[in-house]
Amino acid sequence: MSRKIIFLFIISLPFGEGWGGVQAQVIDSAFMAQHTYTDLKAALQNPEDVYGLDLSGQGLTEFPMEIFQFKNLRILNLGYNLKTEKRNNLKEIPAQIGELKGS
């Protein structure tokens, strides 16, 4: 019995709100999974619905300026797109990226 109590206490510590914090985190994860897109064209069809955009490993050669249409964007993944090939024009992220705001 005491092992279960200690285990539950340790698990709930990082969340600060006990089991309510765990539930909120699970709900947020499920919400993000439903509102994260991996295709820019599909995301542009529903820009208000985009909370996450994962364009990793898609061979981008330029920063997609369309990203600024996603007013609810919280997570942006552009990993594995910078290549050392000469044809790649993606050398820096535009300064406007600072205009994106999370809540």
BELCOR-V559626 format. One record per residue. RES is the residue in one small letter. PHI is phi in degrees with one decimal (* if undefined). Layout:
RES:PHI
RES:PHI
This chain:
m:*
s:-66.0
r:-64.0
k:-64.0
i:-64.4
i:-63.1
f:-60.7
l:-64.9
f:-64.4
i:-64.5
i:-63.6
s:-81.7
l:-58.2
p:-63.5
f:-90.8
g:71.5
e:-120.3
g:64.3
w:-72.6
g:-61.8
g:-65.9
v:-63.9
q:-62.6
a:-63.3
q:-67.0
v:-64.0
i:-63.0
d:-61.9
s:-64.0
a:-65.6
f:-61.0
m:-63.6
a:-61.7
q:-78.4
h:-117.4
t:-108.5
y:-107.9
t:-116.6
d:-126.5
l:-62.8
k:-63.4
a:-65.5
a:-63.8
l:-68.0
q:-71.0
n:-135.8
p:-59.9
e:-73.6
d:-91.7
v:-89.2
y:-109.8
g:-138.5
l:-137.1
d:-113.3
l:-108.5
s:-66.0
g:64.3
q:-102.3
g:67.8
l:-62.7
t:-110.8
e:-142.0
f:-69.3
p:-75.1
m:-65.5
e:-60.9
i:-55.7
f:-71.5
q:-79.9
f:-91.5
k:-68.9
n:-101.0
l:-61.3
r:-116.0
i:-129.7
l:-129.2
n:-120.7
l:-116.1
g:-61.1
y:59.1
n:-113.7
l:-76.3
k:-119.9
t:-90.4
e:-71.9
k:-64.1
r:-75.9
n:-80.2
n:-99.4
l:-85.9
k:-111.3
e:-151.8
i:-95.2
p:-59.3
a:-60.5
q:-63.4
i:-58.3
g:-67.9
e:-78.8
l:-71.2
k:-129.2
g:-97.0
s:-114.4
